[in-house]
Amino acid sequence: MNILITGKGGREHALARALADSPSHPTLYACPGSEGMRSLATPIPEVSTVEELIPWMKEHRIDLCVAGEEALLAKGLADACHEAGIPCFGPVQAAAQLESSKIFAKEFMTRHAVPTGGFDVVDTAEACRAAITSYPTVLKYNGLAAGKGVAVCPDAESAEAFIEMVFVQKQFGDDQVFVEEFLAGKEVSVICAISDDQFEYFTPARDYKRLKENDQGPNTGGMGAVASRQILPAELKDIIEQSIITPTVEGLQKDGLPYRGFLYFGIILTEEGPKVLEFNCRFGDPEAQAVLPLVEGDFAEYLFQAAKGDLHPGLIHFNEGWSITLVMASRDYPVTSTSGDGIRGLESVTSGRVYHAGTRPDGLGGFETNGGRILTVSHTGATREEARDAAYSELKKIEFNGAQIRRDIGTLHFE
Ligand code: GLY
């Protein structure tokens, strides 16, 4: 089987590894992919648009397209694949609006009684200021913003900084902003594989979005994640399934939005019960780097069948233990990215997995930094402590100038 993965980061490297480990031994390509994943998936940086990809896939006899990142889905990747007769695990453009338009997602949740926080939609700086009635408040840019369009603002000063970025500098475009009710509680990332009216719950995870320990510092794309079946007690898992996942899957059917792909539910466990913070129409990053090492079985065949409308839960199973992934970011992340710092010690990592995100070859047979989040180190273990100790001990072997890590991944939010 020939599989094309779209994307180039740590999540896509983790998808490539899980697919490559499948007993059906697929041949993998990644668009654009990266040199860091070349041993698993041949990068094809020469094609980048949906229009270019379809003829490329036909020429290379691609049997399955697996969408890693969201950008091409929002541009109709899955629609074009279906037209070309190529199974795609990733939703069509109309359904991908669950991620690409927060207004669409909120209206969908309201229509299908999926619990979520209250909100106002504004399109000017003045209206935004007027809609904020208390702090903390949550401000969200409506369109895609590469993981940077959400700010939890504890005070007027931080709200002003977001307003300046969105309405004055227009860093993400010209879309509207949500002023949302702040929901207090522990967060959990639930990722489901959906194939029309069927779904399967993958191992739940918790990610760490702030740059610094104890959830301090600016928001990032994620500095680490923990995954385990044990994050959600069975009773809570059932509540989430009944109140959130089933109405969402049924809602997609009722609205005539065919969905085949991963759907990520960002959930907050409030005192009133679980509520949805956001949907993403793809696997989470860095959740994928924690969850996918726990998947056993024929993941490639599983996604191939699911992309054709048949979910076969028996093709895979989930390790009952724990998995932790730690992100190493470059010196000035998330303000800016840096490149050219040599990465030492990759060859000393003897267990666990290293997934490349922002690296490039250094011309000497190794890798150097090239981005914000550089790589992740993942490790599984029978217990949370075992997984965490092993992940940190492998991470210690890797060095580059200015590396930033968090030391409380897998500890904070579990005491
Ligand atoms: N970890 C959050 C995300 O993938 O958007």
Residues whose N, C-alpha, C, O or C-beta is under 5 A from the ligand:
A	BS01	LIG	D207 G221 G222 F283 G284 D285 P286
